[in-house]
Amino acid sequence: MSPRSAQDRQALRIALTGLISLAVAMGLGRFAFTPILPMMLRDGWVDLNQASWLASSNYLGYLMGALACALQPWLWARLGLRADPALATLVRIGLVGTTVLTLAMVMPVPWAWLRWGAGLASASVFVYASGWCLSQLNRLGRPHWGGLIYAGPGAGIVISGLAVTPMIAQDWPATWAWLSMAALALVGTGLAWPSLMGHQANLERLVPVDAGAGPAAQGPSRWLELTLTTLGYGLAGFGYIISATFLPVIARQSLPESVWLDLFWPLFGIGVVVGALLSTRLAASHDKRLLLCAGFLIQAAALTIGLISPTVPGFVVSSFFLGLPFTALSFFAMQEARRLSGGTAASFMGLLTATYGLGQVLGPLLVGWLLNLTGAKEGFDLALTLAGVALLSGGAFFGFLRYRYPVVSLG
């Protein structure tokens, strides 16, 4: 076997491990709630207002988990501990936590705490799996393969959506849906586990800058660049989360008799997978800020289509294109974080993820407030409009950054 072939095999194994890890933690642990929500509403587990709070508790956990990731080196230093935990070990812990917390949703315990814990676990898996995989791929000279990792959430969304669809058609209780998600999470954890054993990638080593990229700005300009990047990525979290949480519910209100209702969510996941795979071809030779700007505009257009055309074709187009840049945005943002952050890549990745998480917390809370204020249809329409404005603003931020801070060379 040639060295190049051996490196390709190793890189593919690493990328697939990251893909499976994010499929479990994000696609199942977090977003299985979306297709199961209509079952929970039907079974009387929650009403829409309570569902908004459950969603926000999950996103709050995600926010706190991301903050913990960002602050971990500082916290470990304050405690006098070595600031070099094995990232692969932390990923394994997050996967086990995701599986246990998903299973616990069938138990008579406070679900808000379970969703909070699932958010915490998913953030740790996202940050540490991203850091571990991107670092390993960079060492192997295959950084652009990182886009495969971010197909994971989409794959999990497709699997969970397709698994739940026949259950809804057969009027199965929500309990069986959550048991099925826990079983799928257990299978995914088992598949990822072997590759996560024995790899001791350290936080300090997550430093390499994208090949050929020019240095980030220094001084006040650097802080402005970091700040706008952080705020822009936070707007991405707010912009997509309303549809990502309530898409099946919104579709049921617009098309109550349609047989396609439960396929819009898997279609969103297919868009995520396609976008992640496309990102592997785009990331190596394009300015990440230009790609981020394009992703924001695509999601804003998708939201607009769903608003002005709440029909089957409208939801098909809106669902697919809303998903298309979903995790590609995360891939580009994490690469940009590594370019900008110098020796604190893992911390800046955590900060970006935390800001994104804050946007996710605010989205469902806004929906719950608007539903109480105006009613279901008007509340969702207004919330989606505000989400579109947020996405356009985020795109403007990254467009400005590309204009104001040009990169010398992108190879």
Secondary structure, DSSP 8 states (H G I E B T S, - for coil): --HHHHHHHHHHHHHHHHHHHHIIIIIITTTTHHHHHHHHHHTTS--HHHHHHHHHHHHHHHHHHHHHHHHHHHHHHHTT--S---HHHHHHHHHHHHHHHHHGGGSSS-HHHHHHHHHHHHHHHHHHHHHHHHHHHHHTT-GGGGGGGGGHHHHHHHHHHHHHHHHHHTT--HHHHHHHHHHHHHHHHHHHTGGGSS----GGG-----TT------HHHHHHHHHHHHHHHHHHHHHHHHHHHHHHHHHHHH-TT-TTGGGHHHHHHHHHHHHHHHHHHHTTTS-HHHHHHHHHHHHHHHHHHHHH--SHHHHHHHHHHHHTTHHHHHHHHHHHHHHHHTT-HHHHHHHHHHHHHHHHHHHHHHHHHHHHHH-HHHHHHHHHHHHHHHHHHHHHHHHHHHHHS--S---
